[in-house]
């Protein structure tokens, strides 16, 4: 199977703000994007909702709580990055309104509009993105899905240096040439992951 290079430039990336694997993946993909190799589409996948449903627990989905998504792709991307950094670099709780306000300020959003939008927030798009991910078989984050339907979930222990980020992306994207490969996995046994 040959994959057009254009197909590899526009992966959909499923993420969860709370996940450190998704954070590292986002920082890695930002370097690949900065090198003008990809233009990812970021989509939400709730790990907590996925676990809640799989374990048969009651309660309500996370999108029935408080949250917000700024308007526009660029504003959303800046907000997503700021919220992930607040959570994983600043160790702030990502589910607190104050953390979201701080991320909005860091992202350079119009704070007046941000506060107005909070009163009218509609989290239906998050629920729809999550449902789409479930239909696609997503179970963890980050999961990259290409237009041809091939997808990969990966964990990286450290964000690769910017000069190696594209090489890692190319190695993963190169697997597209082999339909026979459906999974590559490193056992997470003692000594496999850094301490």
N, C-alpha and C positions, 0 to 999 in steps of 0.2 A: 504494500500500500504506500503510495507516495502522497505526502501531505504538502500542500502549497505553503510556501513560506508565509503568505499572508495569514493563513490559519493559525500559525504559531505566534503571530504578533498580537492577537486579541484573545488571550485566555480570560475566562471568567474565574475569579478567585473567591472562594467561600472562606469567610473568616468569622471569628468571634473575638470581640474586644478583650475578653478575659483570658484567652489562651496564650501562654508564652510561645508555643510553637507557631501559632498564627502571627504573633508579633514579629518573631525572627524572620518568618517567611515574608512578611510585609516589608521589612527593612531590606531584605535581600532583593525582592522584586522592585523596590523603589530604585535601587542601584541599576537594575536591568532596564527599567523604564528611563532613568536619567541618561543611559547610554543610547537611547532612542531605538531600542530593540523591541519593546512591547508597549502596548497601551491596554493594561488590564482593566477589566470591569469588576468592581468589588461588589460582592453580594454577601448578605448576612446569613449565617447558619448558627443557631443557638445550641451550643453543646448542652447547656442545662435543660433546655426543652427536649432535646433528643434523648437525654438520659431519663428525664421525667417520664416521657412516653414509653420508652423501652422497658422501664422498671415498673410500669403500671401505677405510678404514683398519682394521686389526685392533685388538685391545685389548678392554678390557671397559667396559661402560657405567659412568657416574659413580655410579649407585646401587648398584653392587657394592662401592663404597669406603665410607669412613666418613662419617657424617652423622646428623642428627637433626631431628625435627620435634616441637616441644612439643605437648602435648595441649591441645585446646580451640581454638576459632576465635580468641578474643580473645588468648590467650597466643601463639598462632602468629603473629597479626598483629603483636603487639609484638616478637616475636623476629625476624620478617622485616624489619621496619623497622630494628631495631637492627643486624642483620647487614648490611643494605644501607648504612646510615650508616657502619658500621665500614669497609666496603669503599670507599665512594665519598667519604666525608668524612675518615675517619681513615686511608685508604690502606693498610688492613691486608689481608692475604691471606685471602680468604673461605674457602679450603679448609684452613685450619689449625684444629686443635682449640682452641687458645688463643683464637682470634678468636671461635669459637662460644661458648666459656665466657664471654668478655667480653660478647658480645651477650646471652646468657642473663641475666647479672647486670644489664645495662642495662635489659633488658625486665622486670625484677622477677620472674623465674621462681624457683621454689623450687630452689635450686642442688643440694641433696641429691637431690631427685627427678630433676633434670636429669642428674646423674652416674649415678644408678641406671639411668635410661632409656637412657643411652648404651650400657650393656652389653647391652641387649635391643633395640636399635633395629632396626626393620624398614623398609627403604626401598622396599618394594613399592609403597606409595602414590605415591611420586615416579615410579617407572617407569610406573605406570598413568596418572598425570596427563600425563606426557610422551607416552605412546602415544595418549592421547585427543587431545592437541594435534596430533599428526602426522595422525591421522584427520581432524581438522578443517581441515587445510591450513596450520597455523601454521608459519611459517618464521623468524620473528624476534620479538623482545620489545621493548616490550610489545605484545601483541595483545589487544584487547578483543573479546569475543564476547558478543552479546546472546542472550537466550532464543529469539529468532526465527531464530537461525543466522547473522545478518549479523555480520561481523567486520571490524575495522580494525587494521592495524599502523601505528604512528606513531612518529616521532622528534621530540622537542622539544629545542631547543638549550639552553634555560634553563627552569627551573621558573617558570611564570607567577606573578605576585603573587596572593595569596589572593583579592583582590577581582576578579580576571579568570579564576580557575580555572573557575568554573561556566560563564562565558560560552564558554570554549573547549570544555568538555564539551558544552554545548548545541549549539554549532556542529557538532561531530562527530556527535552523536546525531541532529541534524536531517537528516543525510544519509539516514537510514532512510526518509524519505518518498519517496525516489527510487530505486526498484529498478534503474533504468537505470545508475546510477553504481556501477561496480565498483572503481574505483581513482582516487585523486587523488594525484599525485606531483610533487614539486619536484625537478628535476635537481640532483644533488650535484656540480655543476661548480664550477670555480674562481670564487670570489666569491659563491656561493650560500649557503654556510655561514659563520658567523663564524669568524675565525681563531684 
